[in-house]
Amino acid sequence: MTTAFAQTPSRPNLPALPDGWPIGSYRTYAEAQRAVDHLADSDFPVADVTIVGVEPMLVERIAARLTWGRVLSRGALSGAWFGLFVGLLLSLLYPAAGLTPIVLGLAAGMGFAMVFAAVSYGSTRGKRDFISSSQLVAQRYDVLCLPRNAEQGRQLLGDLALR
């Protein structure tokens, strides 16, 4: 059973497999991007081109080990920025108060952020004692082109490879 929702022209951005014939395959995204840039510089109709990451994988790179000291200091630092911002706003609204709103905002921001950081870290019970960043990468990147211009695209990318 198909629904009208998936077939309406007003929903053109639904996930779909890419169209086209392969005209190049590259180890890195930068190489595939360079190939498409070469096509664009050659006045090729790049609207017919798609870069497809094949065999995607999620890569998580570990940056550092988490410790209570690191957690609390990061919490204090982030809270200090927010507290300073609030303190500065309050000092603009109440100029007669002097530096008191800034100092109070800074101290309160640091204190609250440290408490929230400690509760958050403590709730993991040592199951995630590291800082990391995740990135989606592919084994290779294929450049596809619609059939009407695929042969011309292959020739242009072949010329690029010969350089």
Residue pairs with C-beta under 8 A, 6 or more apart in sequence:
5 11
6 14
18 50
18 52
18 144
19 50
19 144
19 146
20 48
20 49
20 50
20 144
20 145
20 146
20 147
20 150
21 144
21 145
21 146
21 147
21 150
22 142
22 143
22 144
23 49
23 143
23 144
23 145
23 150
23 153
23 154
23 157
24 32
24 35
24 142
24 143
24 153
24 154
24 157
25 140
25 141
25 142
25 143
26 32
26 35
26 140
26 141
26 142
26 143
27 140
27 141
28 141
29 51
29 53
29 137
29 138
29 141
31 141
32 51
32 141
32 142
32 143
33 51
34 160
35 143
35 157
35 160
36 46
36 49
36 51
36 143
38 156
38 157
38 160
39 46
39 49
39 153
39 156
39 157
40 46
42 156
44 149
44 152
44 153
44 156
45 149
48 145
48 146
48 148
48 149
48 153
49 143
49 144
49 145
49 153
50 143
50 144
50 145
51 141
51 142
51 143
51 144
52 141
52 142
52 143
52 144
53 136
53 137
53 138
53 140
53 141
54 138
54 139
54 140
54 141
54 142
55 138
55 139
55 140
56 136
56 137
56 138
56 139
57 136
57 137
57 138
57 139
58 134
58 135
58 136
59 134
59 135
59 136
59 137
60 132
60 133
60 134
60 135
61 132
61 133
61 134
61 135
62 130
62 131
62 132
63 130
63 131
63 132
63 133
64 70
64 130
64 131
65 129
65 130
65 131
66 121
66 128
66 129
66 130
66 131
67 129
68 118
68 121
71 117
71 118
71 121
72 114
72 117
72 118
74 117
75 110
75 113
75 114
75 115
75 116
75 117
75 118
76 110
76 113
76 114
78 113
78 117
79 109
79 110
79 111
79 112
79 113
79 114
80 106
80 109
80 110
80 113
81 109
82 109
82 113
83 105
83 106
83 107
83 108
83 109
83 110
83 113
84 102
84 105
84 106
84 109
85 105
86 105
86 108
86 109
87 101
87 102
87 103
87 104
87 105
87 106
87 109
88 101
88 102
88 105
90 97
90 101
90 102
90 105
91 97
91 98
91 99
91 101
91 102
94 101
143 153
143 157
145 153
